[in-house]
Amino acid sequence: MTRQVTRSPVDGRILVERDLCSDAQLASVVAGAQQACEKWANAPISERKALCSLFVDAFVSKADAIAEEIAWQMGRPASQAKGEVRGLEERARYMIGIAEEALAQVNAGEKPGFERFIERVPLGVVFTVAPWNYPYLTAVNSIIPAILAGNVVILKHSAQTPLCAERFAEAFAAAGLPHCVFQYVHCSHDAVAKLVQSPEIDFVAFTGSVAGGHAIQRAASERFIATGLELGGKDPAYVRADANLAHAVENLVDGAFFNSGQSCCAVERIYVEQGVYSRFVEEFVALTRKYVLGNPLESSSNLGPVVRTSAADFVREQTAQAISQGAQAWIDAREFAADKAGTPYLAPQVLTEVNHSMRVMTEESFGPVVGIQSVSGDEEAVRLMNDSRYGLTASVWTSDVDAARHLGRRIDTGTVFMNRCDYLDPALAWTGVKDSGRGCTLSRLGFESLTRPKSFHLRL
């Protein structure tokens, strides 16, 4: 039987080893899910909500241990990883709170002699494929709404964060969720494709790379099932001259470097109006230099390693190429003692004199580097923000709400922020355009892809 080995970016040790599921084991999981479907679909919404609430209680009770595991598995400082537990709770409790209304029967109106209504019925078996960078937040977006809607769920988590799948299962078991309503598998990419192709799978929720999204689509192409795809990002920010500069700097530094920039909605390119450009860069660099790169288990560290050495090498190469093309680097890596070639420990970097001929301004970095470009005003900013194959989020920093609304409608993106960034509000649809994916999670709309409408036309 093939073994899956997870090495920690903290010190390179083997952290977790798990057997990958055999074909027989995968078939058993799918059969169990199928058997659980009908009974769970008929469970009252009140029961589903109560069990999901108990799941959240059980999960939150282990916050300290979960935060430490996140640090060991993917490198985020443990002091920050607790925020992911809080984020899961916020999203789950919000979706629990709106489930009854969102899933309610739709009355088609009065018509003499008839009763007409639409119900939202569960799809059946939802297959969630989750990544390592925000291992709980990305997974909860589909898992909790799917279960609330009466579906059963099979979770395949990243090989880098296998303990997260097990924590989900542990909390659902503690909540008393019926057998096989939630299951997880550790399996290969080939096995994922086979599961997607399986006639027992009714929906696939995938979060990951663009290449991964294409692989899911290819696997699903012979079947009439839907896929929800949250893929990459190269998220822009535009700082207007009327912005509160101190606020913009503080939040954009965090938006660029939190989680070492390993977020689909991290700020990866910034456009600043000429009149405030020099001051913005100066203050941005000064704040970046205050970061402490180090062991994520140490309380003094607020920047940990990226997930693996190859990821650090990719960012180093992308940065070096930009510098060779004329970009100016503002951070000397020697200022960060933990930064070492051949390791996943990578200092944050700020680049200016950049343009869109450079990969660092067009290709997803997924690491602690950001380019800052001067623009003449709104027109140039919008043109450059839209000059991307991605469209997940974009932020506008201004004191003019009308300008933010107007600019937001012109930007090709799934979410428009004003004076904030890198945040998911569970009341709003989380969605992307272009190579950032399709479909949506969260909000009332998030239930739509996890159910199908069923019309009732009854002659009385």
C-alpha positions, -999 to +999 in steps of 0.1 A: +000+000+000+014+034-010+023+058+019+017+095+019+045+114+037+041+150+049+073+170+058+070+200+079+084+233+065+094+243+100+124+219+102+120+194+074+110+165+097+085+139+086+054+151+104+027+127+093+026+094+074-007+079+062-016+050+039-034+061+008-068+045+002-070+014-020-096+011-047-116-011-024-115+014+005-125+042-018-154+021-031-165+015+005-164+052+013-186+060-017-210+032-009-213+044+027-220+079+014-247+066-009-264+047+019-264+078+041-279+101+015-316+094+017-319+094+055-299+126+058-317+144+030-350+137+049-336+149+083-353+181+095-333+213+089-335+219+127-316+186+133-290+195+106-285+229+121-281+215+157-255+190+147-235+215+127-236+238+157-223+210+179-195+204+153-184+241+157-184+238+195-163+207+193-139+222+168-134+255+186-127+236+219-095+223+203-083+257+190-048+257+206-039+222+194-053+230+159-033+262+156-001+244+165-008+217+139-014+243+113+020+258+121+038+224+118+020+214+086+022+245+065+043+271+084+020+298+095+028+313+130+007+295+156-002+329+171-019+337+138-033+303+131-059+306+159-075+332+136-084+304+112-103+286+140-122+319+146-128+323+109-142+288+106-165+295+135-177+328+120-184+313+086-201+281+099-223+299+124-234+324+098-243+297+073-261+278+101-280+310+109-293+316+074-298+280+063-335+278+071-344+309+052-320+302+023-334+266+018-370+276+024-397+266-001-404+292-027-441+300-032-449+306-069-480+327-061-518+322-062-535+304-091-571+292-086-573+254-085-535+249-081-508+248-056-474+257-069-440+259-052-403+252-056-382+232-032-345+232-030-334+196-027-299+182-019-277+170-047-265+139-029-228+132-025-205+163-024-168+157-030-147+186-015-110+188-025-092+213-002-058+229-003-031+235+024-028+273+025-060+279+045-068+243+053-100+249+073-114+281+058-113+268+023-129+235+033-156+248+056-170+270+027-185+239+011-187+213+039-210+231+063-235+244+037-235+210+019-244+192+051-270+219+061-286+214+027-290+177+032-260+164+013-233+140+025-197+150+021-164+132+012-134+154+019-100+149+003-075+173+019-040+183+007-012+159+013+005+188+031-023+191+057-038+156+062-045+162+099-071+189+090-093+162+074-090+142+106-099+172+128-131+177+108-140+141+113-132+142+150-154+172+155-183+158+135-180+125+155-181+145+188-212+163+175-230+130+169-233+134+131-248+102+117-225+076+102-211+084+068-227+118+064-191+131+066-161+111+056-125+118+045-100+100+023-063+103+018-057+094-018-036+102-050-044+126-078-054+097-100-078+085-073-093+120-071-100+119-109-116+085-105-138+097-078-149+127-098-157+104-127-177+081-104-215+082-110-221+083-073-205+118-069-230+146-075-209+178-071-172+186-068-160+216-047-124+223-056-100+249-042-065+250-056-044+259-086-056+267-121-039+235-133-057+216-107-090+232-117-084+221-153-077+185-141-110+185-122-129+198-152-113+172-175-123+144-150-159+157-149-163+164-186-180+131-194-206+137-167-234+162-163-224+173-128-214+208-116-181+218-102-173+248-080-138+260-087-119+285-065-085+289-082-057+314-084-054+351-079-031+381-086-051+405-066-046+442-072-049+473-049-053+509-060-043+537-036-058+570-046-044+603-036-073+610-013-067+577+007-059+576+044-023+566+037-014+553+071-044+530+071-037+519+035-001+511+043-008+491+074-035+470+058-018+464+025+014+453+041-007+428+060-026+419+029+006+412+010+026+393+037+001+376+060+005+338+057+037+346+038+016+358+009+002+323+005-034+332-001-055+332-033-067+367-023-033+381-011-024+415-024+002+408-051+003+441-070-003+477-059-010+508-080-005+541-063-015+575-076+016+596-084+010+623-058+014+600-029+035+573-045+069+581-029+055+585+006+035+553+003+065+533-008+087+547+020+061+539+047+053+505+031+090+495+032+095+507+067+066+486+080+077+456+061+112+458+077+095+453+111+084+417+103+101+389+122+108+358+101+114+327+121+102+295+136+063+297+135+061+280+169+080+309+185+058+338+197+082+364+184+077+353+148+050+369+127+063+355+094+069+318+090+084+297+062+065+292+030+052+257+025+082+241+009+117+250-005+105+247-041+079+274-035+105+297-020+128+291-050+100+300-073+095+334-056+132+340-055+135+333-092+105+354-101+120+383-080+155+379-095+141+380-130+122+413-123+153+429-108+173+418-140+146+436-160+150+469-140+129+465-109+142+480-077+143+457-046+139+476-013+146+448+012+180+432+017+174+396+027+203+398+051+181+420+073+162+387+080+186+363+096+163+333+091+162+338+053+184+311+038+188+297+003+178+261+000+152+264+027+115+275+028+124+305+050+121+336+027+123+373+036+095+396+024+103+417-006+090+450-020+097+458-056+092+492-074+100+503-110+079+473-121+056+469-151+035+443-168+063+429-189+075+413-156+062+380-144+060+393-108+032+416-119+013+391-140+020+356-127+007+344-094+036+345-069+019+329-038+047+341-016+060+372+003+067+396-026+047+425-039+052+450-068+043+486-064+037+507-096+030+544-099-001+554-119-015+587-132-050+582-120-082+561-121-081+553-158-046+539-158-053+521-125-084+503-139-066+494-171-037+478-152-059+461-126-079+444-154-047+434-173-047+400-157-058+365-163-072+364-128-101+381-110-108+371-074-106+403-054-095+439-058-093+468-034-096+505-038-082+528-011-100+562-011-121+585+010-146+588-018-173+561-016-189+571-049-155+567-066-150+533-051-185+522-063-178+535-098-143+520-100-155+487-085-181+483-113-153+486-139-129+461-124-131+425-135-132+408-102-154+387-079-152+410-048-145+447-046-131+461-013-129+497-002-103+504+025-098+468+034-085+436+017-078+399+021-110+391+040-141+370+034-174+382+047-197+351+050-227+373+041-213+380+007-208+356-022-172+343-026-166+340-063-141+347-090-139+354-127-115+344-155-088+320-143-098+326-107-126+301-112-164+299-113-193+292-090-197+307-055-196+298-018-209+315+013-239+339+016-274+328+006-262+322-029-237+296-016-266+272-011-277+273-047-249+253-062-253+226-034-290+221-041-312+218-072-347+233-077-376+209-077-409+223-089-443+211-076-474+218-098-504+204-080-540+205-095-563+206-065 
